Amino acid sequence: MSEKERIKTGQKLKEAREYLGLSQLESATELGIPRSAISFIENGRRKIDLVELKKLAKLYQRPVSFFTGDGEMKLPKISELTGLQRATKGLSKNDVREVLKFAEFLKSRSSRR
């Protein structure tokens, strides 16, 4: 994994952890590693092995491919986008970002079934 890929994976791990409201310490405790290791992983300064990545993926309720970028992204249908656009009209930019994060969470959760 290149440094650029490590940084991108780390960012995705951090976003998933924060979305679930977990602290770095809680994640580290689940993995049995120091909290600083989670920080280094999220900043791309530490390599993550497959076993750790699988454990984090399970903890964060996402498939491993979500973090590695190996999963194929499918675009939604136009009718789905129109409904989503109507539903989010009038929301703040932060609220729209949260809706998008939730949609990604739902998509990754359903792909594991």
C-alpha positions as CSV (number, residue, x, y, z in Angstrom):
1,M,0.0,0.0,0.0
2,S,1.5,3.4,-1.0
3,E,1.7,6.3,1.3
4,K,-1.2,8.0,-0.6
5,E,-3.4,4.9,-0.2
6,R,-2.5,4.6,3.5
7,I,-3.6,8.2,4.0
8,K,-6.8,7.7,2.1
9,T,-7.6,4.5,4.0
10,G,-6.8,6.2,7.3
11,Q,-9.2,9.1,6.5
12,K,-12.0,6.6,5.7
13,L,-11.3,4.7,9.0
14,K,-11.4,8.0,11.0
15,E,-14.7,9.1,9.3
16,A,-16.3,5.7,10.0
17,R,-15.1,5.7,13.6
18,E,-16.3,9.2,14.2
19,Y,-19.6,8.5,12.5
20,L,-20.3,5.7,15.0
21,G,-19.3,8.0,17.9
22,L,-16.3,5.9,18.9
23,S,-13.2,7.3,20.4
24,Q,-9.7,6.2,19.3
25,L,-9.3,4.6,22.7
26,E,-12.5,2.5,22.3
27,S,-11.3,1.4,18.9
28,A,-7.8,0.6,20.2
29,T,-9.2,-1.4,23.1
30,E,-11.3,-3.5,20.7
31,L,-8.2,-4.3,18.7
32,G,-5.8,-4.7,21.6
33,I,-3.4,-2.0,20.4
34,P,-2.4,1.3,21.9
35,R,-4.6,4.4,21.2
36,S,-1.6,6.1,19.5
37,A,-1.6,3.2,16.9
38,I,-5.1,4.2,15.9
39,S,-4.0,7.8,15.6
40,F,-1.0,6.8,13.4
41,I,-3.2,4.6,11.2
42,E,-5.7,7.4,10.7
43,N,-3.0,9.8,9.8
44,G,-1.4,7.4,7.4
45,R,1.8,7.2,9.4
46,R,1.4,3.5,10.4
47,K,0.7,0.6,8.1
48,I,-2.3,-1.5,9.0
49,D,-2.2,-5.2,8.5
50,L,-5.1,-7.2,7.1
51,V,-6.1,-8.7,10.5
52,E,-6.4,-5.2,12.0
53,L,-8.3,-3.9,9.0
54,K,-10.8,-6.7,9.2
55,K,-11.3,-6.1,12.9
56,L,-11.8,-2.4,12.3
57,A,-14.2,-3.1,9.4
58,K,-16.3,-5.3,11.6
59,L,-16.2,-2.8,14.4
60,Y,-17.2,0.1,12.1
61,Q,-19.8,-2.0,10.4
62,R,-18.4,-1.7,6.9
63,P,-16.9,-4.1,4.4
64,V,-13.1,-4.1,4.1
65,S,-13.5,-2.9,0.5
66,F,-15.1,0.3,1.7
67,F,-11.7,1.2,3.3
68,T,-9.4,-0.1,0.5
69,G,-11.4,1.4,-2.4
70,D,-11.7,-2.1,-4.0
71,G,-15.5,-2.0,-4.0
72,E,-17.4,-1.0,-7.1
73,M,-19.4,2.2,-6.8
74,K,-22.8,2.2,-8.6
75,L,-24.5,5.4,-9.4
76,P,-28.1,5.9,-8.2
77,K,-30.9,6.2,-10.7
78,I,-32.1,9.7,-11.6
79,S,-35.5,9.1,-9.9
80,E,-33.7,8.3,-6.7
81,L,-31.6,11.4,-6.9
82,T,-34.7,13.6,-7.5
83,G,-36.4,12.2,-4.4
84,L,-33.3,12.6,-2.3
85,Q,-32.9,16.2,-3.6
86,R,-36.4,17.0,-2.6
87,A,-36.0,15.4,0.8
88,T,-32.8,17.4,1.6
89,K,-34.0,20.7,0.3
90,G,-33.6,23.4,2.9
91,L,-31.1,21.4,5.0
92,S,-27.8,23.0,6.0
93,K,-24.6,21.9,4.3
94,N,-23.6,20.0,7.4
95,D,-26.9,18.2,7.5
96,V,-26.6,17.3,3.9
97,R,-23.1,15.9,4.6
98,E,-24.6,13.8,7.4
99,V,-27.3,12.5,5.1
100,L,-24.6,11.4,2.6
101,K,-22.6,9.7,5.3
102,F,-25.7,7.9,6.5
103,A,-26.5,6.8,2.9
104,E,-22.9,5.4,2.6
105,F,-23.3,3.6,5.9
106,L,-26.6,2.0,4.7
107,K,-25.1,1.0,1.4
108,S,-22.0,-0.6,3.0
109,R,-24.2,-2.4,5.6
110,S,-26.5,-3.8,2.9
111,S,-23.6,-5.0,0.7
112,R,-22.5,-7.3,3.5
113,R,-25.8,-9.2,3.6
